[in-house]
């Protein structure tokens, strides 16, 4: 019995080491470790976890432990790209195949997948209707299959996709490979349908709490509504905001009115041309525009974690839709607001469209759904308690301290005050804005959303602990090995300058699990890089073989040189003309930080180009 316990304890610590190394987190969220254990044991799993609960990690982390490739089926093209960008930023070999790619790009990804150069491959479900694509999948060393947005397989779900019916292909061709199906919302009927349609074998079902305690819920009467909206937006200045409207016309009208009042807002709805929709969504994701005014068509395809306010200009027609939409706020766990405007006029809008439904049973069902939303808006009971009870969960606390009803209860005012204090660190707001500006610049250079570089949670911790060296920087939540190598120099430079200018003192971050310190030996991945260098592999080929991004491999070279390894790297050296230009730039700007050199050269060379050239300075 002691042996079993010791082995289990070792496994837990090992997985937490991977968690910190690649994702920069110190501990798992509730349910994550149990789900990961089940996946690694080779069992099928069905995971029902609310938006922002950490579903993706439940298959991304096992993918690093398992020997072969993990396939992820996702119906959302933009979400695929965001997740792949984030994985690459963490040093994980990931790609996607969907209709946004050219044929040559797809061929390259398929070739790398067969050769083991990719650990996680995202695919769109419609690809399974193509026989040649099925044959490609059969050639892969698949170790895990993840079905995201799994409710799409059920006709009883709220977003049924016929292409998902082809997913039986996986169990038929890989009967021994575990499948993990994931969704944010699923009734019992939908859960049973998911198990049946995917042919899951005795799956363990994980039903996480629907409670999102970082969200606050408020119902406003729709009197003087636009003035109230402006006040809300002023309170959330420079923060990401989604405003949901009833119709396309209303969406455009609100966006125009906000623009006329000095706000930078864009509309998003299905009636816009696809290129305009795509552009508006990208501007929002990249923090070029902070406010998006949308119909419910917006939101399913984004992975943006730092939305701080979700407004329903018109109350939604179902509580299921409402909870999914407000779930797009605060996915990073930081305090965020959910505000709904309520009026009888809007109720009549819903009733009008319900009366157009021809099927009487369907019409009555729609009426009952709207009635529950009206009840939620009108009753003077805790909003959180009502919502959780609706989804079959018992919220036992008398006062949630985070909804308009509970906040009116005077007897708990001290508790409320003690709590949006405990919700976050008292960080340096000036430094936070400087770091946010730096994050935006780096994200633009790499053509990724800012949250791929670091989350707001990470920036707040940097602005509180003020780390001045890489050891303390590695203790910040969200800092894994690859981000430590790629970004620490630039962020530390800003922090140190701010600290010196304002005569501040650094604090030691309290996390017990910092990244591994340098040791006399090399890690297996660094050793593998050394072996491939001796074989004269190119940097790109080494990155492909290892399943890492190029910056991680360059970091391996730096560590090998620091350890005194005698390596012939001349075949990596830039062309002499380029090297002399870069060398002169380092001479002018110093070699410690890359950003000044990059700007000095006006972006002519990439950060990776500069890192490679820096290896040869003084050699």
Beta strands, then each sheet from edge to edge (+ up, - down):
strand 1: 45-48
strand 2: 69-73
strand 3: 94-97
strand 4: 120-123
strand 5: 142-147
strand 6: 178-183
strand 7: 204-207
strand 8: 215-221
strand 9: 240-244
strand 10: 265-268
strand 11: 291-294
strand 12: 307-312
strand 13: 336-342
sheet 1: 3+ 4+ 2+ 5+ 6+ 1+ 7+
sheet 2: 8+ 13+ 12+ 9+ 11+ 10+
end
